[in-house]
Amino acid sequence: MKKTDLKNQFELLKQHLDRQLDRQDPNQLYARVKQRLQNPTLTRLLARLDRFERNPAKINLTDRLDLLLLLLYAPGRTNRFAEPLLGMTRITKLLFLALTELNLKKLTRTSYRFVPYKLGPFAPELYDDLEVLMQAELIRAATVDPSGMPIIRTDARTIRLLTELNTGITTAERLDSAQLLLSLTPRGKKFARLLFQKAQRKQKNLAPGLKIIKARFGSLPLTQLLRYVYQHYPEYTTRSEIIKKLFPPKTPTKQADF
């Protein structure tokens, strides 16, 4: 690594530390910084964010992280941009549908590689990327219980969003025991908005396509979402552990004796 690159990386981390010093224990902060220094994906993202703050026009879609930010920024059921998403399984399947049915992977140099797994198509790197986006303060996560009430973040805005997202959904179907409500931070919205605008210029069907996917499947009961994915993409069901529950064998109709 060049001396200038190391200096820039140090300055970026120093700026982040300055923002955090009043809010966290120094020992915990040191441990987090040490972890970040060992994560090249986060280092690259922090450098991009620094360039974004200085000259937004120079930022282009390059990384698979951008695809996840596009999905989180797109409007959904409430018809507002940056509508949160509920549950890791739902986020994984919506990203899969966006990449497959809208061919979003052509927008960036890297993309997600989905493979068959226990609940259908799965991209292991997605979990790492969400952690990177949280560490970069572009997204935040609220833990919720099956009724939809926040466990960790209890601010009025989170409760209002959950109420809107759950409108018209029965209690039995609500959230399907989702554990995470993922949403963009103000900083994340600003960065994702620019990416969304640039992506629209490259792909005209981006905005309406993402809105259809997010509005239709973002609030659909999870079992129905999984059935759709399994029916349309059976090649990803070879390792599924729930396929028999989603598609139980039909019981033969017993004929009456005459």
N, C-alpha and C positions, 0 to 999 in steps of 0.2 A: 504494500500500500504506500502511495506517495505521501510525502510529508504534508503537502497541502491538503490532501484528502483527509488525513488524520486530524489535521487542525480543524477542518470544516466539521468533521464528525464530532469532535470534542466541543466545538462551539454550539452545535445543535443540541447536544445533550446538556450542556451548561444552561442554555436557555430553558430547556424543559425542567431542569432541576430548580431553577429560579422560581418557576411557576408552582412547583410542588412543595418547596421547603416549609411553607407555613401550614401545610395540610397533613404531612405524614411524618412518621418516626424516621430519623436519619438512618438508622440501621436497616429498616425495611427499604428505604429509598436506595441505599447503597446496593442492596441485593438485587433490586429491580434493574438498576443501571448496569450492573455486572452482567445480568442476563441479556439485556438489550445489546450490549457490546458484542455478544456472541451470536446474535441473530442477524445475518446479512439481509434478510428480507425486510426487517424493521429498519435497518440502517439505510437501505435504499429508499424506503418509503419516507423516512424523515427528511432525507435529502430532497426528495421530490416536493414535499410540503414546504420546505424552505424556499425552493425555486418558485413554487406556486405563490407564496406570500410576496416575493419580490417581483415576479413577472408572470402573471397567469396565462398570458398569450402563448408562452413557450411550453405549456403543459399539454401533452398528448396522451391518448390511450395507449398503454404499452403492456401493462401487467394484468394477470388474471384477477388480482385484487380489484381492479377497476370494474370488472364484470359484476362482482358482488355488490359494489357500491352503486352501480346502475340499477340493480334489482331493488336495493333498499331505498333508492331515491324515487323510483317510479311511483305514480299514483296507483291507488287500489280501490278498495270498496268504498271508502269515504270520498273518493275523487280528489284527494289532496296529495301533493307531492310529499315524499319522505314518510309514507305511511309505514309504521312498524310491522314486523313479521313475528308470528308466534310459533315457537317450537323449532328445534333443530331439524327434525324430520321434515317438517313443512318447508323450511328454508332450503334444505338439500334438494327436495323434489321440485320446488319452484325454479331453482337455479338450473337443474337438469332440463326442465321443460323449456326454459328461456334459451339455453344454449342449443338444444336440439331442434325446437320448432321455429325459433327465430334466427338460428345460426349466428348467435352473437360472438362465438369464438373467433370469427374472422376479424373482429375489431381489434384484437390484441395479439401480441407476439406469443404469449403463453396463455394456456387455458386449463380448465379442469378435466381430468381424465376419470370418468365414471366407470365403475366396475360393478358387477353383480355382488350383492351382499345380503345381509339378513332381512332388510326392509326394502330390497330392490336396489336401484342405482345409487351408488355411494362414491364420494370423492374424499379420501382420507385427509388430503391437504386442506380441505375446507375448514376444519377445526383449527388448524394452525393459523390460517389466514384470518379467521375471526379474532383470534387472540392478538395477532399483530395489529389489526385495526383498532382493537380496544386499547392496546398499549400506546398507539399513536393518537388516542383520544378522538378518533373519527366515528366510532360507534360506542354505544353503551348497552348494557344488558340489565334487565330487571327480572328477578326471579318471581314467578307467580305460582299460585296454587291452582288446582283444577277448576275452581270457581271463577278464576280470572282476577282475583285480588292480589296486588303486589305483596310480596313477603319482605323484600329488601328495600326497594324504592317505593315510598308511599305518597309521593307528591300528587297533587290534584290533577296535574296534566296527564300523568300515567294512568290514573284511575279513569279519567274522562276518555282517553284513547281506548282503553280496554272496554269500556261501556259501549262506545260506538262500534267497535269491531265485533262485539258480541250481539248486537241488535239483530233480532230475527233468528238467532240460533238457539235451539233448545238447550236446556241445562245438561242433558245427557251428552250432547255433542260438543258443548262449549270447550274449546281449547284442546280437547282430547288429552287432558292432563299435561299440557305443554308446560315446560319449566322455564323457558326464556322468552322474554319480549325484547327483541333486538331493534334498536332504532339509531338513527344518525344523531350525532351531537351537532350543535350549531356549526362547529368547525367542519364536521363531516358533511353537512348539508351544503356548505359553501363550496367545498372541493368537489363533491358529487354532482352539484348543479353544473359546474363547468364541464365535467366529463360527459354528463348527459347531453348538454348542448352540442358538444363536439361529436358525440356518437350519432346524434340525430342527423348531422350533416352527411355522415358516411352511410347511414342506413335509414331510409325514409320511414320504414315501418316500425322503427324501434319504439317510439312512444306509444302508439296504439297497441302494438303487439304486447309490450310489457304490461300495459294497463289491463288488457284482457286476461293475461295469465295471472296477474296479481289480484285483480278483482274477483275473478272466477274461482281460482284455487286457493287464494289467501284466506278465505273465510269458509271454504268448503270443509265439512267434517273430514277428519284425517282418513277415515276408512274409505270414503268416496274418492278422495284424492289418490290414495294408493291403488284403488281398483282401476282408476283411469290410467295410471302409469303402467300397471301390470298388464292391462288389456292392450294397450298401444305399443308397449315395449317389452314383450315377453322374453326377449333375450337377456334381460336384466333380472329375471326371477329365478334363475337356476340355483341360487343359494338361499332363497327366501325361506324364512322360518314361519311366515304367517300366511302363506298363499292358501292353505287349506281353510284358514279362518275367514279369509276374504272371499273365497269361492268354495263354500262347502258343497260336497257332492249332493245331488238332488236325490231325495228319498223316493223310490218308486211308488206310484199310486196303487194302493191295494184295491183290487177289483172285487166287487161284491159277488157272493155266491148266489146262483139262481137255482 
